[in-house]
Amino acid sequence: MHYMLLLHYAEPEGGTLDQEAIDQAQQEFSAYADVLHRAGVLVAGEVLQPSAITTTLTTVDGTLTVQDGPFADTKEQLGGIFVLDVPDLDAALHWAEQVPALRWGAVEIRPGATFITDGAWVPNT
């Protein structure tokens, strides 16, 4: 079953992190991804560009609105994801508690789903 680990944390403002802190975080995430890969559970992982360069689509009363920049007015943003193929939530929790970003933000665990032709959402197995 696929589980997504959604990494939510405050985005650093320009210049607030020194290069040493950036390098350390990159090393920690590389090591974490390597552990997931060696365990055979890593499907994909992505670091997202800053929310300031996002584009969000919404509709209100049938009218499409395109908004640049961060849509959510929150301190934390979705900063990256890992997609894991594990048997159950307990296994996903095991891997989620090891995400380096947990020290400075939250990790949301969300199971994947597959849309099937009769219109029902069912867990991805």
FENZI-V74608 format. One record per residue. N is the residue number from 1. RES is the residue in one letter. BURIAL is I if it has 16 or more other ideal C-beta (glycine too) atoms within 10 Angstrom, else O. Layout:
# FENZI-V74608
N/RES/BURIAL, N/RES/BURIAL
This chain:
# FENZI-V74608
1/M/I, 2/H/I, 3/Y/I, 4/M/I, 5/L/I, 6/L/O, 7/L/I, 8/H/I, 9/Y/I, 10/A/O, 11/E/I, 12/P/O, 13/E/O, 14/G/O, 15/G/O, 16/T/O, 17/L/O, 18/D/O, 19/Q/O, 20/E/O, 21/A/O, 22/I/O, 23/D/O, 24/Q/O, 25/A/I, 26/Q/O, 27/Q/O, 28/E/O, 29/F/I, 30/S/O, 31/A/O, 32/Y/I, 33/A/O, 34/D/O, 35/V/O, 36/L/I, 37/H/O, 38/R/O, 39/A/O, 40/G/O, 41/V/I, 42/L/I, 43/V/O, 44/A/O, 45/G/I, 46/E/O, 47/V/O, 48/L/O, 49/Q/O, 50/P/O, 51/S/I, 52/A/O, 53/I/O, 54/T/I, 55/T/O, 56/T/O, 57/L/O, 58/T/O, 59/T/O, 60/V/O, 61/D/O, 62/G/O, 63/T/O, 64/L/O, 65/T/O, 66/V/O, 67/Q/O, 68/D/O, 69/G/O, 70/P/O, 71/F/O, 72/A/O, 73/D/O, 74/T/O, 75/K/O, 76/E/O, 77/Q/I, 78/L/I, 79/G/I, 80/G/I, 81/I/I, 82/F/I, 83/V/I, 84/L/I, 85/D/I, 86/V/I, 87/P/O, 88/D/O, 89/L/O, 90/D/O, 91/A/I, 92/A/I, 93/L/O, 94/H/O, 95/W/I, 96/A/I, 97/E/O, 98/Q/O, 99/V/I, 100/P/I, 101/A/I, 102/L/O, 103/R/O, 104/W/O, 105/G/I, 106/A/O, 107/V/I, 108/E/O, 109/I/O, 110/R/O, 111/P/O, 112/G/O, 113/A/O, 114/T/O, 115/F/O, 116/I/O, 117/T/O, 118/D/O, 119/G/O, 120/A/O, 121/W/O, 122/V/O, 123/P/O, 124/N/O, 125/T/O
